[in-house]
Amino acid sequence: MKKGRMAIIGVVVLLLLVMLIPVSCIPGPSRVGGDKIAVIPLTGVITGTSGSFMYGQVITPELVREQLKRAEGDSAVKAVILRVDSPGGEVAPCQEILEEIEQAKQSKPVVVSMGSTAASGGYYISCEADKIVALSSTLTGSIGVIAQIPNLKGLFDKLGIEMQTFTGGEHKDMYAGYRNLTPEEQEIMQNLVDEYYEQFIAVVAEGRGMDKEEVRSLATGQLYTGVAAEKLGLVDELGGLDKAVEVATELSGAVSPKVEYYKPSSISILSELFRLSSSELSNLLKLRLLGLSGQDIVLLETLTHTYPQPRYLVSP
């Protein structure tokens, strides 16, 4: 009987001790392994697909989606830093990437750390982040749109090439680059560019909490240094990646987080060749057999694919 009473007293004492221990001292599930900040590098021109290996590093919606999903799926990751170093690129992929970032923000803070250049489309995909940190020397801004249609008529005339074109639709061949655009067609192209320009302004105004007219006064296509961009309200703070980690830690409430650097999937020449269709691969081999360099092939592709793609891109 005495032993039974002593056992009951022991259990009661143990329960009291447990109740007196601060909850903060008990490691929760989220603390297992420690908090982390994920750093995702986004480097290169923004495009819809990884494309040809001749173009070097690129940023695609697929890449961004894959990396953000990885961060979202890791409960230890308390915030995401996007290390952006890009002159921009195609409009549609920029918009798709921005949607992915907006979705990621619903679960974890997203901070942008700008590298040497985060301009035009590079700025577009950054401006919805919770915070933007730029180097004092970062070139950013370049809020605007550019679209170009090469006019090959003079070249074809010199080579004695005459194009015979058959169309269904008054303006169907205006993008072919084989003739001068009419005043009406020039207006059509300008209206298209203006529409994308207004979309850019709206995104910056919403992301930065600015008035549209204020953004419009800055949206001249010009580049701003990080110092100028901070004064104009286009970025939040000046600093490098370490500063971005501080900001992300503060926003997320992470405790002594470890910084985890994500690496994009490596793309080999062999894997890129497998992406090509049999006709594309055959044409590429033929061009190489003719002695054309990679730069020559890129130029040839540009001249033979003149359909305009408006871009949020720093003008070369």
VOKOLKOL-160294 format. One line per 2 residues: their letters; for each residue z, y, x of N, C-alpha, C. Coordinates in Angstrom, 3 decimals. Atoms other than C-alpha are relative to their C-alpha. Example, Ala and Ser with C-alpha at 12.3 -4.5 7.8 and 13.67 -1.06 7.14 Angstrom:
<atoms>
AS) 0.000,-1.190,0.890,7.800,-4.500,12.300,0.000,1.200,0.900 | -0.060,-1.190,-0.820,7.140,-1.060,13.670,0.730,1.090,-0.770
</atoms>
This chain:
<atoms>
MK) 0.000,-1.214,0.832,0.000,0.000,0.000,0.000,1.255,0.860 | -0.097,-1.134,-0.919,0.957,2.303,2.811,-1.318,0.225,0.726
KG) 1.293,-0.101,-0.699,-2.292,1.517,4.615,-1.055,0.616,-0.907 | 0.961,-0.544,0.949,-4.300,2.306,1.474,0.166,1.490,-0.180
RM) -0.254,-1.431,0.144,-2.579,5.681,1.101,-0.486,0.774,1.221 | 0.425,-0.652,-1.249,-3.263,6.546,4.749,-1.532,0.115,0.065
AI) 1.472,-0.035,0.006,-6.950,5.668,4.289,-0.517,1.113,-0.900 | 0.407,-1.049,0.947,-7.227,7.980,1.272,0.221,1.381,0.614
IG) -0.299,-1.288,-0.647,-5.550,10.818,3.191,-1.028,0.311,1.091 | 0.992,-0.186,-1.071,-7.943,10.264,6.091,-1.338,0.464,-0.541
VV) 1.267,-0.380,0.620,-10.988,10.518,3.811,0.034,1.440,-0.479 | -0.148,-1.372,0.508,-9.673,13.735,2.214,-0.061,1.005,1.146
VL) 0.011,-0.888,-1.181,-9.056,15.327,5.639,-1.409,0.142,0.559 | 1.371,-0.015,-0.522,-12.550,14.360,6.768,-0.907,0.864,-0.869
LL) 0.805,-0.818,0.916,-14.097,15.920,3.661,0.304,1.481,0.158 | -0.379,-1.403,-0.205,-12.145,19.140,4.209,-0.609,0.557,1.277
LV) 0.584,-0.435,-1.265,-13.335,19.336,7.807,-1.496,0.260,-0.140 | 1.444,-0.157,0.217,-16.964,18.859,6.716,-0.286,1.284,-0.759
ML) 0.190,-1.203,0.807,-16.583,21.633,4.137,0.223,1.268,0.802 | -0.307,-1.181,-0.815,-15.226,24.007,6.787,-1.055,0.288,1.054
IP) 1.046,-0.204,-1.005,-18.176,23.526,9.137,-1.075,0.919,-0.560 | 1.049,-0.895,0.496,-20.673,26.451,8.774,-1.324,-0.739,-0.171
VS) 1.290,0.647,0.278,-23.970,25.398,7.227,-0.990,0.232,1.125 | 0.941,-0.336,-1.073,-25.831,27.153,10.052,0.121,-0.923,1.195
CI) -0.192,0.896,-1.139,-24.364,24.653,12.492,-0.622,-1.373,-0.224 | 0.592,1.293,0.308,-25.985,21.743,10.701,-1.506,0.084,0.156
PG) 1.453,-0.094,-0.181,-29.580,21.174,11.933,-0.730,-0.486,-1.233 | 0.803,0.365,1.165,-31.981,21.191,8.986,-1.292,-0.639,0.433
PS) 1.260,0.681,-0.298,-35.332,19.386,8.758,-0.976,0.889,0.749 | 0.971,-0.907,-0.617,-37.266,22.504,9.776,0.332,0.285,1.455
RV) -0.404,-0.322,-1.357,-35.262,22.816,12.977,-0.250,-1.149,0.964 | 0.243,1.168,-0.846,-36.147,19.357,14.256,-1.155,0.295,0.950
GG) 1.046,-0.266,-0.976,-38.106,19.800,17.477,-0.139,1.472,0.330 | 0.055,-1.432,-0.272,-37.651,23.597,17.333,-1.141,0.697,-0.705
DK) 1.041,-0.807,0.635,-39.650,26.408,15.762,-1.156,0.253,0.966 | 1.194,-0.242,-0.817,-43.172,27.113,16.965,-0.823,1.164,-0.563
IA) 1.018,-0.993,0.360,-45.718,29.928,16.930,-1.337,-0.545,0.486 | 1.319,0.530,-0.380,-49.333,28.703,16.894,-0.940,1.136,0.384
VI) 0.993,-0.983,-0.457,-51.922,30.668,18.864,-1.385,-0.638,-0.091 | 1.350,0.527,0.218,-55.517,30.098,17.737,-1.016,0.948,0.631
PL) 1.005,-0.879,-0.624,-58.258,31.506,20.027,-1.285,0.041,-0.824 | 1.274,-0.194,0.690,-61.288,32.941,18.221,-0.871,0.864,0.895
TG) 0.791,-0.663,-1.031,-63.854,33.806,20.865,-1.488,-0.200,-0.233 | 1.449,0.089,0.091,-67.550,34.616,20.617,-0.562,0.657,-1.244
VI) 0.697,-0.561,1.152,-70.106,35.643,18.031,0.340,-0.818,-1.244 | -0.319,0.674,1.258,-69.340,34.818,14.391,-1.290,-0.451,-0.673
TG) 1.216,0.552,0.586,-71.931,32.519,12.853,0.358,-1.121,-0.975 | -0.260,0.997,1.027,-72.307,29.953,10.097,0.219,-1.397,0.519
TS) -0.112,1.334,-0.583,-72.654,26.870,12.288,0.143,0.127,1.503 | -0.168,-0.035,-1.461,-71.945,25.921,15.877,-1.322,0.248,0.701
GS) 1.322,-0.328,-0.512,-75.691,26.138,16.416,-0.349,-0.666,1.311 | 0.492,0.574,-1.245,-77.433,25.527,19.699,0.969,0.236,1.132
FM) -0.868,-0.144,-1.162,-75.499,24.951,22.901,-0.442,1.141,0.899 | 0.492,-1.092,-0.844,-77.657,27.705,24.426,0.691,1.319,-0.305
YG) -0.598,-1.264,0.406,-75.695,30.382,22.566,1.432,0.170,0.488 | -1.349,-0.106,-0.513,-72.330,29.640,24.184,1.044,-0.098,-1.096
QV) -1.095,0.083,0.948,-68.980,30.009,22.413,-0.294,0.792,-1.264 | 0.169,-0.687,1.274,-69.070,30.916,18.729,1.228,-0.237,-0.866
IT) -1.057,0.150,1.000,-66.623,31.372,15.846,-0.665,-0.369,-1.312 | 0.583,0.436,1.269,-67.444,29.480,12.668,1.103,-0.174,-1.047
PE) -0.991,0.260,1.049,-65.700,29.140,9.287,0.629,-1.389,0.135 | -0.507,1.370,-0.157,-65.368,25.407,9.963,1.082,-0.065,1.066
LV) -0.984,-0.022,-1.083,-63.534,26.050,13.247,1.300,0.637,-0.465 | -1.194,-0.717,0.459,-61.143,28.574,11.676,0.759,-0.828,-1.041
RE) -0.625,0.810,1.049,-60.501,26.341,8.659,0.771,-1.178,0.609 | -0.606,1.171,-0.649,-59.746,23.334,10.870,1.299,0.374,0.705
QL) -1.186,-0.406,-0.760,-57.276,25.227,13.058,1.117,0.511,-0.901 | -1.024,-0.504,0.924,-55.498,26.987,10.188,0.637,-1.139,-0.788
KR) -0.548,1.161,0.722,-55.104,23.700,8.295,0.982,-0.758,0.897 | -0.908,0.665,-0.944,-53.535,22.199,11.395,1.336,0.732,0.056
AE) -1.230,-0.793,-0.057,-51.018,25.054,11.566,0.780,-0.095,-1.310 | -0.654,0.089,1.308,-50.300,24.912,7.831,0.690,-1.346,-0.186
GD) -0.549,1.343,0.164,-49.647,21.179,8.040,1.181,-0.306,0.907 | -1.115,0.199,-0.927,-47.056,21.562,10.817,1.180,0.846,-0.473
SA) -1.153,-0.730,0.544,-43.690,22.494,9.274,0.765,0.768,1.076 | -0.689,-0.701,-1.087,-42.393,23.569,12.696,-0.672,1.328,0.341
VK) 0.725,-1.254,-0.262,-45.062,26.288,12.942,0.426,1.025,-1.035 | -0.531,-1.016,0.905,-43.485,29.412,11.470,-0.931,1.192,-0.169
AV) 0.960,-1.101,0.100,-46.317,31.874,12.119,-1.225,-0.351,0.835 | 1.270,0.243,-0.691,-49.915,31.968,13.336,-0.479,1.294,0.646
IL) 0.624,-1.135,-0.693,-51.431,34.282,15.921,-1.468,-0.325,0.220 | 1.430,0.135,-0.255,-55.204,34.681,15.922,-0.357,0.897,1.173
RV) 0.383,-0.762,-1.201,-56.350,35.726,19.381,-1.497,0.288,-0.107 | 1.386,-0.331,0.314,-59.583,37.524,18.463,-0.672,0.724,1.155
DS) 0.826,-0.652,-1.032,-62.200,38.365,21.091,-1.449,-0.193,-0.426 | 1.318,0.192,0.616,-65.472,38.906,19.245,-0.661,1.338,-0.311
PG) 0.750,-1.200,0.383,-68.212,41.527,18.759,-0.465,-0.037,-1.451 | 0.425,0.139,1.395,-68.731,40.257,15.190,-1.122,-1.001,-0.145
GE) 1.086,0.944,0.239,-71.654,38.420,13.694,-0.521,0.083,-1.421 | 0.628,0.045,1.317,-73.210,37.330,10.408,1.007,0.335,-1.105
VA) -0.870,-0.489,1.068,-71.825,38.805,7.190,0.686,-1.132,-0.755 | -0.576,1.061,0.840,-71.335,35.661,5.085,1.090,-0.799,0.716
PC) -1.077,0.707,-0.699,-69.374,33.705,7.752,1.245,0.858,0.194 | -1.153,-0.907,-0.128,-67.166,36.773,8.311,0.818,-0.014,-1.287
QE) -0.683,-0.007,1.285,-66.361,36.820,4.606,0.714,-1.327,-0.253 | -0.599,1.317,0.199,-65.686,33.084,4.539,1.251,-0.164,0.859
IL) -1.155,0.077,-0.901,-63.339,33.316,7.532,1.150,0.845,-0.538 | -1.034,-0.869,0.559,-61.484,36.213,5.918,0.725,-0.688,-1.160
EE) -0.615,0.736,1.114,-60.876,34.070,2.818,0.961,-1.074,0.514 | -0.879,1.018,-0.586,-59.425,31.309,5.003,1.298,0.631,0.507
IE) -1.182,-0.694,-0.525,-57.056,33.807,6.638,0.902,0.461,-1.142 | -0.784,-0.437,1.164,-55.973,35.226,3.275,0.770,-1.166,-0.611
QA) -0.656,1.191,0.550,-55.178,31.712,2.076,1.150,-0.443,0.899 | -1.045,0.411,-0.943,-53.202,30.902,5.240,1.218,0.911,-0.097
KQ) -1.099,-0.961,0.111,-51.117,34.051,4.734,0.963,-0.335,-1.132 | -0.856,0.338,1.128,-49.756,32.603,1.515,1.173,-0.876,0.421
SK) -1.061,0.910,-0.434,-47.674,30.082,3.470,0.702,0.441,1.276 | -0.602,-0.400,-1.272,-47.090,31.652,6.895,-0.545,1.360,0.435
PV) 0.508,-1.276,-0.508,-47.333,35.098,8.524,-1.154,-0.210,0.977 | 1.141,0.050,-0.904,-50.607,35.737,10.328,-0.071,1.319,0.759
VV) 0.077,-1.172,-0.874,-50.746,38.131,13.275,-1.273,-0.102,0.828 | 1.185,-0.033,-0.855,-53.916,39.174,15.105,0.363,0.651,1.324
SM) -0.128,-0.552,-1.341,-53.799,39.713,18.855,-1.412,0.219,0.522 | 1.367,-0.319,-0.418,-56.955,41.510,19.978,-0.147,-0.100,1.509
GS) 0.316,0.089,-1.416,-58.544,40.739,23.320,-0.774,1.228,0.443 | 0.754,-1.138,-0.526,-61.060,42.904,25.141,-0.863,0.659,-1.072
TA) 0.839,-0.523,1.079,-63.286,43.271,22.054,0.324,-0.708,-1.307 | -0.181,0.543,1.353,-62.517,42.806,18.373,-0.623,1.027,-0.930
AS) 0.726,-1.088,0.655,-65.179,44.956,16.817,-0.929,-0.517,-1.089 | 0.885,0.294,1.128,-67.341,45.029,13.695,0.521,-1.237,-0.735
GG) -0.493,1.193,0.673,-67.070,41.485,12.273,1.296,-0.515,0.599 | -1.259,0.372,-0.648,-64.308,40.838,14.816,1.166,0.772,-0.589
YY) -1.040,-0.789,0.669,-62.360,43.657,13.177,0.102,-0.406,-1.463 | 0.038,0.403,1.417,-63.436,42.569,9.683,0.935,-1.178,-0.255
IS) -0.825,1.185,0.221,-61.756,39.157,10.035,1.460,0.245,0.377 | -1.365,-0.300,-0.447,-58.657,40.836,11.531,0.780,0.833,-0.995
CE) -0.696,-1.082,0.700,-57.877,43.556,9.034,0.861,-0.450,-1.173 | -0.882,0.494,1.061,-56.202,41.329,6.400,1.241,-0.692,0.571
AD) -1.178,0.625,-0.608,-53.633,40.004,8.890,1.252,0.788,-0.372 | -1.252,-0.692,0.297,-49.972,40.831,8.293,0.250,1.121,0.998
KI) -0.112,-1.025,-1.039,-49.969,42.741,11.585,-1.139,-0.172,0.995 | 1.033,0.036,-1.043,-52.587,43.659,14.198,0.568,0.640,1.260
VA) -0.435,-0.487,-1.307,-51.679,44.041,17.861,-1.223,0.084,0.903 | 1.174,-0.196,-0.869,-54.279,45.476,20.238,0.437,0.492,1.372
LS) -0.201,-0.569,-1.333,-54.414,46.185,23.939,-0.417,1.460,-0.025 | 0.397,-1.410,-0.035,-54.689,49.854,24.831,-1.478,0.138,0.331
ST) 1.408,-0.042,-0.407,-58.118,49.044,26.304,-0.926,-0.777,-0.929 | 0.835,0.756,0.941,-59.328,46.862,23.407,-1.054,0.910,-0.620
LT) 1.043,-0.714,0.732,-62.643,47.980,21.929,-0.070,-0.597,-1.398 | -0.028,0.491,1.362,-62.381,47.696,18.171,-0.691,1.004,-0.919
GS) 0.708,-0.881,0.936,-63.656,49.369,15.012,-1.431,-0.456,-0.181 | 1.427,0.258,0.233,-67.446,49.544,14.876,-0.209,-0.485,-1.435
IG) 0.080,0.360,1.415,-67.133,49.413,11.093,-1.370,0.421,-0.516 | 1.358,-0.296,0.436,-70.708,49.168,9.906,-0.837,-1.262,-0.067
VI) 0.922,1.126,0.183,-73.718,46.952,9.312,-1.306,0.298,0.717 | 1.312,-0.158,-0.631,-76.958,46.357,11.182,-0.911,-1.135,-0.436
AQ) 1.017,1.009,0.330,-80.130,44.538,10.126,-1.300,0.412,0.676 | 1.220,-0.297,-0.751,-83.316,44.293,12.160,-1.115,-0.965,-0.367
IP) 1.187,0.827,0.237,-86.822,43.041,11.416,-0.996,0.302,1.118 | 0.986,-0.242,-1.064,-89.013,42.660,14.519,-1.388,0.202,-0.591
NL) 1.383,-0.222,0.429,-92.491,44.098,13.977,-0.922,-0.515,1.108 | 0.825,0.672,-1.008,-94.864,41.761,15.831,-1.474,0.357,-0.103
KG) 1.410,-0.299,0.249,-98.082,43.349,14.607,-0.723,0.443,1.277 | 0.633,-0.488,-1.229,-98.820,45.186,17.870,-0.222,-1.110,1.000
LF) 0.113,1.139,-0.918,-98.158,42.039,19.909,-1.129,-0.926,-0.429 | 1.043,0.889,0.503,-100.391,39.913,17.672,-1.382,0.621,0.179
DK) 1.280,-0.683,-0.197,-103.154,42.526,17.821,-0.454,-0.122,1.454 | 0.323,0.086,-1.423,-103.008,42.476,21.619,-0.453,-1.413,0.371
LG) 0.344,1.393,-0.284,-103.210,38.669,21.600,-1.206,-0.471,-0.811 | 1.142,0.380,0.828,-106.048,38.681,19.076,0.352,-0.971,-1.114
IE) -0.450,0.896,1.066,-103.982,36.859,16.457,0.027,0.757,-1.323 | -0.002,-0.615,1.327,-104.606,37.678,12.821,0.658,-0.974,-0.988
MQ) -0.739,0.842,0.949,-102.166,36.352,10.222,-0.583,0.154,-1.399 | 0.416,-0.011,1.401,-103.428,35.407,6.769,1.186,-0.503,-0.822
TF) -1.232,0.306,0.734,-100.506,35.471,4.353,-0.275,-0.068,-1.500 | 0.129,0.168,1.447,-100.368,34.218,0.765,1.410,0.018,-0.600
TG) -1.344,-0.154,0.562,-97.406,35.253,-1.341,-0.008,-0.073,-1.520 | -0.252,-0.108,1.425,-96.018,34.921,-4.825,1.194,0.914,-0.156
GE) -1.071,-0.998,0.011,-93.977,38.091,-5.261,-0.398,1.162,0.887 | 0.524,-1.197,-0.662,-94.783,41.648,-4.248,0.541,0.201,1.412
HK) -0.630,-0.302,-1.294,-92.334,41.856,-1.350,0.354,-1.260,0.792 | -0.400,1.261,-0.611,-92.175,38.206,-0.308,-0.226,-0.035,1.511
DM) 0.311,0.038,-1.433,-93.712,38.826,3.136,0.564,1.197,0.770 | -0.506,-1.201,-0.684,-91.787,42.012,3.946,0.898,-0.356,1.184
YA) -0.897,0.405,-1.084,-89.446,40.021,6.210,-0.719,-0.788,1.094 | 0.725,0.862,-0.935,-92.188,38.162,8.080,-0.196,0.645,1.368
GY) 0.174,-0.691,-1.273,-92.577,40.823,10.762,-1.439,0.097,0.451 | 1.414,-0.031,-0.364,-96.385,40.705,10.667,-0.679,1.308,-0.384
RN) 0.581,-1.283,0.410,-96.918,44.190,9.237,1.112,1.036,-0.107 | -0.976,-1.069,0.197,-95.226,47.553,8.793,0.560,-0.061,-1.423
LT) -0.597,-0.060,1.328,-92.808,47.896,5.898,-0.478,1.252,-0.732 | 0.347,-1.160,0.817,-93.825,50.184,3.060,1.267,0.829,-0.227
PE) -1.186,-0.815,0.299,-91.495,53.092,2.149,0.908,-0.668,-1.041 | -0.796,0.671,1.018,-90.375,51.110,-0.904,0.791,-1.161,0.609
EQ) -0.670,1.139,-0.630,-89.547,48.070,1.241,1.106,0.463,0.955 | -1.040,-0.574,-0.851,-87.627,50.227,3.709,1.219,0.380,-0.835
EI) -1.095,-0.354,0.903,-85.557,51.470,0.773,0.746,-1.251,-0.469 | -0.628,1.268,0.408,-84.925,47.871,-0.359,0.956,-0.493,1.095
MQ) -0.836,0.456,-1.113,-83.617,46.960,3.090,1.221,0.896,0.168 | -1.124,-0.924,-0.166,-81.463,50.082,3.289,1.044,-0.200,-1.094
NL) -0.938,0.262,1.102,-79.941,49.349,-0.129,0.823,-1.261,0.258 | -0.695,1.239,-0.342,-79.075,45.842,1.055,1.092,0.258,1.036
VD) -0.954,-0.338,-1.058,-77.394,47.189,4.172,1.147,0.843,-0.564 | -1.027,-0.867,0.590,-75.547,49.844,2.148,1.003,-0.796,-0.829
EY) -0.893,0.828,0.809,-74.137,47.186,-0.171,1.010,-0.733,0.877 | -0.911,0.673,-0.926,-72.703,45.211,2.755,0.969,1.001,0.644
YE) -0.836,-1.067,-0.587,-71.388,48.481,4.222,1.164,0.331,-0.927 | -1.049,-0.305,0.979,-69.462,49.249,1.022,1.008,-1.146,-0.083
QF) -0.912,1.149,0.015,-68.014,45.730,1.041,0.947,0.041,1.200 | -0.799,-0.120,-1.223,-66.797,46.259,4.619,1.095,1.057,-0.203
IA) -0.956,-1.082,0.227,-65.137,49.551,3.675,1.115,-0.447,-0.946 | -0.983,0.463,0.984,-63.411,47.930,0.678,1.006,-0.961,0.637
VV) -0.880,0.968,-0.657,-62.005,45.113,2.856,0.986,0.712,0.921 | -0.878,-0.745,-0.913,-60.625,47.530,5.465,1.028,0.799,-0.792
AE) -0.912,-0.806,0.817,-59.127,49.793,2.777,1.121,-0.857,-0.573 | -1.010,0.892,0.582,-57.347,46.867,1.126,0.921,-0.572,1.071
GR) -0.792,0.632,-1.046,-56.224,45.207,4.336,0.941,0.955,0.706 | -0.801,-0.974,-0.746,-54.924,48.369,5.970,0.773,0.963,-0.896
GM) -0.715,-0.876,0.917,-53.597,50.053,2.830,-0.444,1.444,0.125 | 0.552,-1.344,-0.183,-55.900,53.036,3.321,-0.900,0.364,-1.174
DK) 0.926,-0.482,1.017,-57.940,55.169,0.964,-1.431,-0.273,0.460 | 1.386,0.324,-0.360,-61.635,54.224,0.842,-0.703,1.150,0.705
EE) 0.662,-1.149,-0.627,-62.748,57.729,1.733,0.511,0.220,1.416 | -0.549,-0.094,-1.351,-60.417,57.717,4.718,-0.682,-1.013,0.915
VR) 0.699,1.044,-0.775,-61.978,54.448,5.880,-1.440,0.415,0.244 | 1.406,-0.402,-0.126,-65.466,55.810,5.230,-0.188,1.022,1.124
SL) 0.111,-1.011,-1.063,-64.795,58.727,7.577,0.069,-0.630,1.389 | -0.103,0.714,-1.279,-63.992,56.176,10.324,-1.125,-1.000,0.191
AT) 1.015,1.061,-0.025,-66.812,53.776,9.426,-1.363,0.547,0.395 | 1.255,-0.558,-0.520,-69.495,55.370,11.564,-0.735,-0.991,0.896
GQ) 0.586,0.971,-0.915,-70.207,52.231,13.566,0.485,0.165,1.422 | -0.438,-0.249,-1.373,-68.501,53.711,16.616,1.180,-0.891,0.374
LY) -1.107,0.779,-0.537,-66.047,51.829,18.822,1.204,0.901,0.249 | -1.243,-0.704,-0.301,-62.409,52.878,19.194,0.804,-0.818,1.000
TG) -0.929,0.708,-0.884,-59.990,52.026,21.978,1.227,-0.402,-0.812 | -1.217,0.393,0.698,-56.744,50.343,21.012,0.908,1.187,-0.266
VA) -0.846,-1.191,0.150,-54.916,53.635,21.560,-0.474,0.839,-1.183 | 0.561,-0.794,1.096,-57.263,55.516,19.227,0.163,-0.726,-1.332
AE) -0.091,0.780,1.227,-57.215,52.691,16.681,1.414,0.033,-0.583 | -1.380,-0.077,0.494,-53.414,52.798,16.474,0.258,1.342,-0.667
KL) -0.203,-1.341,0.566,-53.439,56.540,15.854,-0.711,0.147,-1.342 | 0.793,-0.097,1.228,-56.082,56.097,13.144,0.477,-0.970,-1.087
GL) -0.520,0.948,0.978,-54.151,53.310,11.421,-0.795,-1.280,-0.123 | 0.814,1.218,0.047,-56.647,50.559,12.202,0.727,-1.204,0.597
VD) -0.852,1.076,-0.528,-54.090,48.538,14.187,1.445,0.466,-0.114 | -1.415,-0.322,0.204,-50.292,48.387,14.016,0.743,0.331,1.281
EL) -0.755,-0.197,-1.234,-49.030,48.120,17.566,-0.878,-0.264,1.210 | 0.703,0.232,-1.260,-50.184,48.160,21.178,0.753,-1.044,0.816
GG) -0.617,1.024,-0.832,-49.567,45.221,23.467,-0.902,-1.218,0.116 | 0.773,1.213,-0.209,-50.797,41.855,24.591,0.514,-1.141,-0.853
LD) -0.388,1.185,0.751,-50.155,38.318,23.449,1.518,-0.119,-0.118 | -1.463,0.069,0.044,-46.447,38.520,24.336,0.547,0.877,-1.128
KA) -0.423,-0.896,1.073,-46.071,41.471,21.985,-0.306,-0.619,-1.361 | 0.372,0.652,1.261,-47.919,39.557,19.259,0.989,-1.119,-0.339
VE) -0.986,1.061,0.219,-45.463,36.663,19.722,1.305,0.608,-0.523 | -1.206,-0.688,0.477,-42.547,39.097,19.294,-0.140,0.381,-1.471
VA) 0.240,-0.434,1.376,-44.087,40.471,16.102,0.001,-1.195,-0.945 | 0.062,1.200,0.836,-44.819,36.986,14.726,1.389,-0.616,-0.178
TE) -1.366,0.534,0.072,-41.270,35.857,15.532,0.837,0.801,-0.987 | -0.762,-0.871,0.906,-39.793,38.843,13.715,-0.427,-0.196,-1.453
LS) 0.503,0.166,1.368,-42.034,38.391,10.662,0.426,-1.327,-0.611 | -0.257,1.352,0.513,-41.321,34.672,10.353,1.470,-0.390,0.011
GA) -1.400,0.380,-0.139,-37.672,34.623,11.310,0.189,-1.236,0.853 | -0.088,1.177,-0.872,-38.392,31.877,13.833,1.107,0.197,1.032
VS) -1.095,-0.048,-0.969,-35.529,31.023,16.207,-0.471,-0.564,1.333 | 0.421,0.407,-1.353,-36.447,30.919,19.912,-1.225,-0.906,-0.038
PK) 1.154,0.892,0.200,-39.927,29.609,19.070,-0.741,-0.336,1.291 | 0.897,0.409,-1.071,-42.121,27.672,21.425,-1.414,0.440,-0.393
VE) 1.379,-0.426,0.268,-45.665,29.058,21.709,-0.934,-1.173,0.275 | 0.927,1.128,-0.131,-48.255,26.354,21.080,-1.436,0.520,-0.082
YY) 1.381,-0.488,-0.064,-51.841,27.112,22.109,-0.951,-1.082,-0.512 | 0.979,0.933,0.546,-54.499,25.433,19.996,-1.303,0.129,0.780
KP) 1.301,-0.009,-0.665,-57.726,24.450,21.682,-1.064,-0.459,-0.986 | 1.071,0.449,0.901,-60.980,24.292,19.708,-0.600,-1.296,0.484
SS) 0.657,1.256,-0.371,-62.809,20.993,19.645,-1.081,0.277,1.032 | 1.003,-0.194,-1.038,-64.881,20.706,22.806,-1.363,-0.464,-0.502
IS) 1.359,0.313,0.442,-68.622,20.738,22.173,-0.851,-0.329,1.227 | 0.836,0.402,-1.127,-70.802,18.805,24.588,-1.473,0.205,-0.339
IL) 1.438,-0.128,0.201,-74.522,19.201,25.083,-0.515,-1.189,-0.806 | 0.442,1.201,0.703,-74.929,15.612,23.860,0.298,0.098,-1.496
SE) -0.356,-0.098,1.418,-73.046,16.269,20.596,-0.856,1.042,-0.704 | 0.847,-1.031,0.605,-75.092,19.414,20.000,-1.420,-0.514,-0.212
LF) 1.335,0.575,0.176,-78.327,17.496,20.529,-0.057,-0.889,-1.240 | -0.040,0.864,1.183,-77.240,15.033,17.856,-0.029,0.802,-1.298
RL) 0.016,-0.839,1.190,-76.883,17.952,15.427,-1.427,0.396,-0.392 | 1.362,-0.422,0.254,-80.585,18.754,15.750,-0.760,-1.062,-0.783
SS) 0.869,0.944,0.686,-83.110,17.212,13.416,-1.030,-0.516,0.993 | 0.980,0.588,-0.918,-85.821,15.042,14.959,-1.105,0.994,0.331
SE) 1.066,-0.988,-0.244,-88.410,17.830,14.550,0.495,1.111,0.918 | -0.559,-1.055,-0.859,-86.095,20.439,16.130,0.138,-0.506,1.428
LS) -0.160,0.581,-1.330,-85.342,18.118,19.036,-1.345,-0.161,0.681 | 1.341,0.162,-0.548,-89.039,17.364,19.498,-0.565,1.334,0.476
NL) 0.498,-1.324,-0.376,-89.934,21.071,19.533,0.720,0.528,1.234 | -0.779,-0.458,-1.148,-87.124,21.815,21.990,-0.483,-0.668,1.278
LK) 0.481,0.735,-1.172,-88.333,19.110,24.377,-1.377,0.493,0.430 | 1.344,-0.499,-0.315,-91.912,20.386,24.132,0.075,1.335,0.731
LR) -0.141,-1.313,-0.625,-90.805,23.917,25.001,0.538,-0.120,1.417 | -0.541,0.198,-1.336,-88.783,22.684,27.955,-1.054,-0.576,0.938
LL) 1.061,0.570,-0.806,-91.757,20.639,29.167,-1.024,1.057,0.406 | 0.911,-1.110,-0.332,-93.806,23.851,29.088,0.587,0.918,1.065
GL) -0.619,-0.790,-1.068,-91.370,25.288,31.592,0.771,1.204,-0.483 | -0.735,-1.143,0.527,-89.611,27.733,29.264,1.491,-0.165,0.270
SG) -1.440,0.027,-0.243,-86.031,28.642,30.151,0.745,0.097,-1.330 | -0.812,-0.132,1.209,-83.139,28.709,27.663,-0.158,1.376,-0.617
QD) 0.171,-1.373,0.503,-83.516,32.513,27.380,-1.359,0.161,-0.674 | 1.342,-0.075,0.596,-87.236,32.129,26.691,-0.009,-0.637,-1.389
IV) -0.032,0.715,1.274,-86.523,29.646,23.907,0.738,0.818,-1.051 | -0.745,-0.855,0.934,-83.908,31.946,22.325,-0.873,1.154,-0.481
LL) 0.896,-1.088,0.376,-86.436,34.821,22.399,-1.078,-0.494,-0.949 | 1.041,0.558,0.857,-89.100,32.597,20.872,0.540,-0.274,-1.401
ET) -0.623,0.240,1.300,-86.711,31.563,18.097,0.158,1.301,-0.770 | -0.180,-1.307,0.646,-85.987,35.224,17.386,-1.313,0.519,-0.552
LT) 1.305,-0.518,0.406,-89.669,36.110,17.191,-0.631,-0.808,-1.123 | 0.619,0.846,1.023,-90.558,33.179,14.959,0.881,-0.179,-1.235
HT) -0.890,0.042,1.165,-87.547,33.485,12.617,0.460,1.436,-0.283 | -0.240,-1.432,0.157,-87.762,37.140,11.612,0.726,0.356,-1.287
YP) -0.705,-0.293,1.246,-86.000,36.784,8.247,1.305,0.714,0.345 | -1.136,-0.820,-0.437,-83.338,39.506,8.482,1.336,-0.570,-0.441
QP) -1.357,0.408,0.328,-79.673,38.580,8.579,0.891,1.192,0.309 | -0.888,-1.132,-0.259,-77.523,41.704,8.117,1.264,-0.483,0.695
RY) -1.136,0.434,-0.800,-74.642,41.562,10.562,1.065,1.085,0.098 | -1.094,-0.840,-0.410,-71.224,43.042,11.095,0.134,-0.239,1.504
LV) 0.118,0.306,-1.426,-72.045,43.161,14.792,-0.162,1.282,0.792 | 0.180,-1.129,-0.913,-71.697,45.619,17.643,-1.440,-0.005,0.475
SP) 1.426,-0.056,-0.349,-75.264,46.787,18.302,-0.189,-0.247,1.472 | 0.207,0.331,-1.406,-76.527,45.233,21.545,-0.695,1.136,0.744
</atoms>
